[in-house]
Amino acid sequence: MRGSSPKELQSWLWDFDARPLSGSELAASDDTRTGKVGFAGTLHKTDAFMQAHPFGTVPAAFSSDGTIGIFESNSIMRAVARLGESRFPLYGRNAYEASRVDSFLDASLVFARDSQIYLLSLISGTVSPEIHSRMRDGFAVYAAGINQALWPDREFLVGERISIADICFVAELALFFNEKARPGVLLKKGLEPILHAGVEAEFPRAFAHFAKLRKHAAFAPDMEAYLKKFESSRQSDSERRDKAAIRGR
């Protein structure tokens, strides 16, 4: 697995042998493409990458020989689950459970499309009331569906054990926590956080499921460190507001 932050991907060569390019390599690269969705400006993708990945997006996966490309994060997750089925079945016990897993993955993909637009607009400071409204409504639909799926006291979204439906949910919600890192952008625009103080009470089963899985041994090594960044950011922002209020007195 190879990867970097979104801001650094413009200096990478997108290929089966993906790697960061040096300054001289960037200047001499003839594998340039114009970013269209999410990333603006120049990106560097080889012809072989484009043959394997016709939409030219990341994340991107390949067969072991690099000839077959698998695109869209949920499809990559399905491939991993299929390849590892003998070690731990994550894709349901039968065709019906597998199809129910697919249902959650498809619903998550709709949510992910809106959240990508929203989070990137927060990062760039260009979030608008229209983008925020669409995301607020999309989040409510997604969280309500997860909340309902866990009613009254289901342990997992599909069947009696963890599946890639649960993994996808945790990943999508964790990514959405990036909103917590930019409260100032929302405040400046006169917009309320979607992950507001009362959101867990609105969707208690969904957030309880998230809280449980983030502590799970298979999730915690990645999730805890990732989420603590946003919790620390929120605490620092609160401290700044308190200090500003004291100075105002």
LUMNUMAR-823858 format. One record per atom (N, C-alpha, C): x, y, z. Coordinates in steps of 0.02 Angstrom, whole numbers, padded with zeros to 5 digits, always signed. Each point is the difference from the previous one (the first is absolute). Layout:
// LUMNUMAR-823858
XYZ
...
END
This chain:
// LUMNUMAR-823858
+00042-00060+00000
-00042+00060+00000
+00044+00062+00000
-00019+00048-00042
+00036+00063-00004
-00050+00057-00001
+00017+00054+00032
-00046+00056+00000
+00030+00061+00031
-00035+00055-00006
+00022+00063+00028
-00060+00044+00012
+00011+00060+00025
-00055+00046+00013
-00025+00029-00066
-00063+00021-00002
-00026+00029-00062
+00042+00057-00028
+00027+00042+00043
+00039+00056-00023
+00065-00021-00035
+00025-00060+00015
+00063-00022-00028
-00008-00043-00062
-00061-00020-00016
-00010-00045-00057
+00017+00032-00067
+00000+00066-00003
+00018+00033-00063
+00074-00007-00016
+00039-00019+00050
+00072-00009-00012
+00018-00074-00004
-00050-00043-00008
+00012-00072-00007
-00009-00021-00072
+00032-00054-00018
-00013-00034-00063
-00051-00055+00014
-00059+00006-00031
-00053-00050+00009
+00013-00057-00047
+00015-00058+00028
+00018-00058-00040
-00003-00062+00045
+00007-00059-00030
+00005-00061+00040
+00058+00007+00049
+00054+00029-00022
+00057+00014+00043
-00003+00073+00021
-00052+00018+00036
-00012+00070+00019
+00056+00024+00047
+00020+00064-00010
+00054+00027+00041
+00000+00076-00005
+00029+00035+00049
+00006+00072-00004
+00055+00018-00051
-00011+00054-00036
+00049+00023-00050
+00044+00055+00030
+00063+00000-00019
+00045+00054+00021
-00017+00063-00039
+00028+00056+00020
-00013+00063-00034
+00018-00002-00073
+00058-00029-00016
+00022-00003-00071
-00044-00048-00039
-00023-00054+00032
-00045-00047-00034
-00067+00032-00014
-00025+00040+00046
-00063+00035-00011
+00004+00046-00060
+00055+00036-00005
+00009+00048-00055
+00005-00035-00067
+00029-00061+00000
+00011-00036-00063
-00055-00049-00017
-00048-00010+00045
-00052-00051-00010
-00044+00015-00060
-00010-00051-00042
-00046+00007-00056
-00065-00041+00011
-00009-00023+00063
-00061-00038+00018
-00051+00044+00033
-00005+00062-00022
-00044+00048+00033
-00072-00006-00023
-00046+00007+00047
-00072+00000-00014
-00030+00058+00041
-00056+00024-00023
-00034+00054+00036
-00051-00030+00048
+00006+00018+00065
-00048-00025+00049
-00069+00028-00013
-00051-00042+00009
-00069+00021-00015
-00046-00003+00061
+00009-00050+00043
-00044-00008+00058
+00043-00004+00062
-00011+00046+00047
+00036-00003+00064
+00067+00036-00004
+00042-00017-00049
+00066+00029-00005
+00002+00046-00061
+00022+00061+00011
+00007+00047-00056
+00073+00004-00020
+00013+00023-00060
+00069+00007-00022
+00025-00062-00036
+00066-00008+00002
+00034-00053-00038
+00013-00061+00043
-00017-00058-00026
+00015-00064+00032
+00044-00040-00047
+00033-00051+00026
+00047-00038-00040
-00022-00074+00001
-00026-00023-00057
-00026-00068-00006
+00028-00031-00063
+00027-00059+00006
+00028-00033-00059
-00055-00026-00045
+00018-00015-00063
-00048-00030-00046
-00024-00067+00026
+00046-00038+00030
-00018-00066+00027
-00052+00007+00056
+00009+00053+00041
-00049+00012+00053
-00068+00015-00030
-00003+00041-00051
-00063+00018-00031
-00033-00059-00036
+00040-00045-00026
-00028-00060-00031
-00032-00045+00053
+00030-00004+00058
-00027-00042+00054
-00057+00036+00037
+00003+00067+00001
-00049+00039+00037
-00030+00054-00045
-00052-00017-00038
-00027+00045-00051
-00025+00067+00027
-00020+00003+00064
-00022+00063+00029
+00057+00039+00031
+00058-00032+00006
+00060+00034+00023
-00001+00022+00072
-00037-00033+00043
-00009+00022+00069
+00041-00041+00049
+00009+00027+00059
+00027-00037+00057
-00053+00002+00055
-00003-00050+00044
+00046-00057+00005
-00003-00046-00061
+00055-00033-00013
+00006-00044-00057
+00034-00065+00021
-00028-00055-00021
+00030-00065+00015
+00016-00037-00065
+00045-00048+00005
+00021-00039-00059
+00001-00074+00017
-00006-00041-00052
+00016-00071+00007
+00075-00005+00013
+00022-00058+00022
+00070-00007+00021
+00049+00013-00057
-00022-00009-00063
+00045+00013-00056
-00008+00071-00028
-00045+00039+00030
-00008+00069-00019
-00041+00012-00063
-00031-00052-00027
-00036+00009-00063
-00074+00015+00009
-00030-00021+00055
-00071+00011+00012
-00007+00054+00054
-00037+00053-00016
-00011+00053+00048
-00068-00007+00034
-00002+00014+00064
-00063+00000+00038
-00007+00070+00029
-00056+00033-00014
-00009+00069+00021
-00064+00005+00041
-00005+00055+00037
-00051+00013+00050
+00016-00039+00064
+00001+00036+00055
+00023-00029+00064
-00041-00061+00021
-00066+00002-00012
-00041-00057+00021
+00013-00062-00042
+00015+00010-00064
+00018-00057-00043
+00067-00030+00021
+00046+00043+00019
+00064-00024+00026
-00011-00040+00063
-00044+00024+00043
-00015-00036+00062
-00031-00068-00015
-00045-00003-00049
-00029-00064-00019
+00053-00049-00024
+00048+00026-00039
+00054-00043-00025
+00041-00029+00057
+00016+00043+00049
+00038-00023+00058
-00038-00054+00038
-00066+00012+00009
-00041-00049+00036
-00003-00066-00037
-00006+00002-00066
-00002-00062-00038
+00067-00038+00004
+00055+00038-00005
+00066-00032+00002
+00014-00031+00069
-00027+00030+00052
+00013-00024+00067
-00055-00041+00031
-00047-00024-00042
-00060-00035+00026
+00018-00061+00042
+00052-00036-00019
+00018-00060+00037
+00028+00015+00069
+00028+00060+00008
+00028+00020+00065
-00053+00028+00046
-00043+00043-00028
-00054+00029+00041
-00054+00024-00048
-00059-00030+00002
-00053+00020-00046
-00030+00068+00018
+00011+00049-00042
-00025+00068+00013
-00056+00019-00047
-00020-00045-00045
-00047+00018-00053
-00065-00040+00006
-00019-00018+00061
-00062-00036+00010
+00007-00075-00008
-00049-00036+00025
+00003-00074-00001
-00034-00030-00061
-00039+00040-00036
-00035-00025-00059
-00015+00058-00047
-00034-00015-00056
-00013+00051-00050
-00044+00057+00027
-00046-00017+00044
-00044+00051+00027
+00037+00048+00047
+00042-00028+00043
+00039+00043+00045
+00050+00041-00040
+00031-00030-00051
+00047+00037-00042
-00035+00058-00035
-00060-00012-00023
-00038+00053-00034
-00021+00054+00049
-00016-00019+00062
-00016+00051+00050
+00062+00042+00015
+00058-00032+00004
+00063+00037+00007
+00008+00050-00058
-00013-00024-00061
+00004+00045-00058
-00047+00060+00007
-00058-00011+00029
-00048+00054+00009
+00029+00055+00044
+00032-00019+00054
+00032+00050+00044
+00058+00034-00035
+00039-00038-00038
+00056+00031-00035
-00023+00050-00052
-00054-00016-00035
-00026+00046-00050
-00028+00063+00033
-00036-00009+00055
-00026+00059+00037
+00058+00043+00026
+00053-00032+00022
+00058+00037+00025
+00034+00038-00056
-00001-00027-00060
+00031+00033-00056
-00035+00066-00017
-00067+00000+00005
-00038+00061-00011
+00019+00052+00053
+00004-00021+00063
+00021+00044+00054
+00071+00026-00012
+00045-00045-00021
+00070+00018-00009
+00009+00052-00054
-00042-00003-00052
+00005+00049-00054
-00013+00070+00027
-00053+00008+00039
-00016+00065+00028
+00052+00022+00052
+00024-00047+00040
+00047+00018+00052
+00067+00021-00029
+00020-00029-00055
+00062+00021-00032
-00004+00072-00023
-00056+00017-00033
-00009+00069-00023
-00001+00048+00060
-00035-00020+00053
-00007+00043+00059
+00067+00009+00035
+00036-00054+00012
+00063+00005+00038
+00053+00037-00040
+00003-00012-00065
+00049+00037-00040
-00016+00074-00002
-00064+00017+00001
-00019+00071+00002
+00017+00031+00067
-00003-00039+00054
+00021+00025+00065
+00075+00012+00001
+00038-00046-00029
+00072+00006-00001
+00021+00063-00039
-00034+00012-00056
+00017+00057-00042
-00032+00066+00023
-00047-00006+00048
-00035+00060+00024
-00054+00025-00046
-00021-00043-00047
-00050+00021-00049
-00069-00029+00013
-00011-00030+00058
-00064-00031+00015
-00056+00053-00006
-00055-00020-00031
-00056+00046-00010
-00061-00026+00038
-00050+00042+00010
-00062-00023+00032
-00032-00058-00037
+00006-00001-00067
-00030-00053-00040
+00036-00067+00012
+00067+00002+00000
+00039-00061+00013
-00014-00025+00070
-00002+00046+00048
-00013-00019+00069
-00070-00030+00008
-00050+00030-00031
-00068-00025+00005
-00007-00070-00029
+00032-00010-00058
-00003-00066-00031
+00033-00053+00044
+00057+00019+00030
+00036-00047+00042
-00039-00014+00065
-00029+00052+00028
-00040-00009+00062
-00057-00049-00011
-00035+00008-00057
-00055-00045-00015
+00025-00071-00016
+00056-00004-00037
+00028-00065-00016
+00024-00037+00061
+00031+00037+00046
+00023-00032+00062
-00059-00026+00040
-00054+00039+00004
-00059-00021+00038
-00030-00064-00028
-00003-00005-00067
-00027-00060-00032
+00044-00060+00015
+00066+00009-00007
+00047-00056+00010
+00000-00022+00072
+00007+00047+00046
+00002-00018+00072
-00065-00031+00023
-00056+00024-00025
-00065-00029+00019
-00007-00072-00025
+00026-00013-00060
-00002-00068-00027
+00042-00048+00042
+00060+00021+00018
+00043-00042+00043
-00033-00010+00067
-00028+00053+00028
-00033-00003+00065
-00058-00051-00002
-00040+00002-00054
-00056-00045-00007
+00024-00073-00009
+00053-00009-00038
+00026-00067-00013
+00023-00035+00064
+00019+00038+00050
+00024-00029+00063
-00056-00008+00051
-00061+00020-00018
-00057-00007+00046
-00022-00073+00006
-00022-00024+00059
+00001+00036+00063
+00068-00004+00036
+00035-00057-00009
+00064-00007+00034
+00046-00047-00039
+00003+00009-00066
+00043-00041-00042
+00073+00017+00014
+00043-00051-00002
+00071+00009+00012
+00036+00026-00062
-00023-00022-00059
+00034+00019-00062
-00051+00016-00054
+00022+00032-00053
-00046+00021-00052
-00029-00059-00040
+00041-00051-00009
-00021-00059-00039
+00021-00063+00037
-00047-00045+00013
+00017-00063+00031
+00022+00007+00072
+00039-00048+00022
+00019-00005+00070
+00073+00015+00013
+00034+00028-00050
+00070+00016+00008
+00018+00061-00042
+00059+00026+00012
+00023+00058-00038
+00003-00017-00074
-00022+00047-00041
+00005-00007-00072
+00031+00064-00029
+00011+00001-00065
+00027+00061-00030
-00052+00056+00001
-00064-00016+00014
-00049+00053+00010
+00018+00041+00062
+00019-00034+00054
+00021+00035+00061
+00065+00038-00011
+00047-00031-00036
+00064+00032-00012
-00010+00064-00041
-00043-00005-00050
-00013+00059-00042
-00032+00056+00041
-00048-00017+00041
-00033+00050+00042
+00049+00036+00045
+00043-00038+00034
+00049+00030+00045
+00047+00046-00038
+00023-00023-00059
+00046+00040-00039
-00032+00065-00024
-00062-00004-00023
-00034+00060-00025
-00013+00051+00056
-00022-00024+00058
-00014+00046+00054
+00064+00030+00028
+00053-00041+00004
+00064+00025+00024
+00027+00054-00046
-00007-00010-00065
+00022+00050-00048
-00040+00064+00008
-00064-00006+00015
-00043+00059+00007
+00019+00041+00061
+00036-00031+00048
+00023+00037+00059
+00048+00056-00018
+00023+00001-00063
+00042+00056-00023
-00037+00066+00008
-00066-00001+00001
-00038+00061+00011
+00019+00033+00065
+00015-00040+00051
+00016+00026+00066
+00064+00041+00001
+00043-00010-00050
+00064+00035-00001
-00007+00071-00027
-00059+00018-00027
-00007+00066-00032
-00063+00036+00023
-00010+00007+00065
-00060+00036+00024
+00001+00073-00019
+00060+00029-00006
+00005+00070-00017
-00026+00016-00069
+00009-00047-00047
-00025+00011-00068
-00075+00004+00000
-00032-00046+00037
-00073-00001+00005
-00025+00063+00035
+00033+00019+00054
-00021+00059+00037
+00004+00063-00044
+00053+00005-00038
+00009+00058-00044
-00056+00004-00052
-00024-00059-00022
-00052-00002-00051
-00070+00002+00031
-00005+00001+00066
-00064+00000+00033
-00036-00067-00003
+00038-00055-00001
-00028-00067-00007
+00012-00040+00064
-00046-00044+00016
+00005-00042+00059
+00035-00066-00017
+00041-00027+00045
+00031-00065-00013
-00053-00054-00008
+00011-00045-00046
-00046-00056-00008
+00010-00050+00057
+00063-00007+00021
+00015-00041+00060
-00004+00046+00061
-00059+00025+00013
-00011+00045+00056
-00004-00038+00066
-00005+00036+00054
+00003-00031+00067
-00054-00051+00012
-00058+00008-00031
-00056-00046+00012
-00009-00054-00051
+00049-00007-00047
-00010-00047-00055
-00003-00073+00024
+00038-00016+00052
+00001-00069+00024
-00068-00019+00030
-00034+00048+00030
-00067-00013+00028
-00051-00010-00055
+00011+00030-00058
-00046-00008-00056
+00005-00070-00030
+00061-00028-00002
+00012-00065-00030
+00038-00044+00049
-00031-00017+00056
+00037-00033+00054
+00030-00068-00018
-00039-00041-00037
+00026-00066-00016
+00058+00004-00050
-00005+00045-00047
+00054+00008-00049
+00065+00021+00033
-00004+00050+00044
+00061+00024+00033
+00025-00048+00053
-00044-00038+00031
+00022-00051+00048
+00037-00055-00037
-00024-00018-00060
+00034-00050-00041
+00069+00025-00020
+00004+00063-00019
+00064+00029-00018
+00047+00000+00061
-00025+00020+00058
+00042+00002+00060
+00025-00069+00019
-00043-00051-00010
+00020-00068+00017
+00054-00025-00048
-00010+00011-00064
+00047-00027-00050
+00067+00037+00000
+00000+00064+00016
+00065+00036+00001
+00046-00027+00054
-00030-00033+00052
+00040-00029+00053
+00018-00074-00013
-00031-00030-00051
+00012-00069-00018
+00074-00009-00019
+00028-00057+00018
+00072-00011-00010
+00021+00007-00073
-00046-00016-00047
+00017+00005-00070
-00004+00071-00027
-00035+00044+00036
-00009+00069-00022
+00045+00049+00039
+00008-00012+00064
+00031+00049+00046
+00069+00024-00022
+00045-00044-00024
+00067+00026-00018
-00002+00056-00052
-00049+00000-00044
-00006+00053-00050
-00048+00054+00023
-00056-00019+00027
-00054+00047+00016
+00016+00047+00057
+00029-00026+00053
+00009+00041+00060
+00046+00059-00013
+00057-00014-00031
+00047+00055-00014
-00030+00050-00049
-00037-00026-00049
-00030+00043-00051
-00052+00046+00031
-00044-00028+00041
-00055+00039+00028
+00023+00048+00055
+00053-00018+00035
+00024+00043+00053
+00025+00067-00027
+00022+00000-00063
+00022+00063-00031
-00057+00051+00000
-00060-00024-00015
-00058+00044-00005
-00027+00018+00069
+00005-00047+00046
-00021+00014+00069
+00046+00051+00032
+00065-00004-00015
+00048+00049+00026
-00012+00067-00032
-00017+00000-00065
-00014+00062-00036
-00061+00034+00030
-00052-00039+00016
-00060+00028+00029
+00014+00029+00069
+00042-00035+00040
+00017+00025+00066
+00040+00065-00005
+00047+00003-00047
+00040+00061-00008
-00044+00058-00021
-00048-00013-00044
-00045+00053-00022
-00042+00025+00058
-00023-00045+00043
-00039+00019+00058
+00041+00043+00047
+00064-00020+00010
+00044+00038+00043
+00012+00070-00027
+00006+00006-00066
+00009+00066-00031
-00061+00044+00011
-00059-00029-00006
-00061+00039+00011
-00006+00023+00072
+00020-00045+00047
-00003+00018+00071
+00048+00058+00015
+00060-00003-00029
+00049+00053+00012
-00024+00065-00030
-00031-00004-00059
-00026+00060-00032
-00055+00031+00042
-00042-00043+00030
-00055+00025+00042
+00028+00034+00063
+00054-00029+00028
+00030+00029+00060
+00030+00068-00017
+00034+00004-00057
+00029+00064-00021
-00055+00051-00012
-00058-00023-00025
-00056+00045-00014
-00029+00030+00063
+00006-00037+00055
-00025+00026+00064
+00046+00055+00026
END
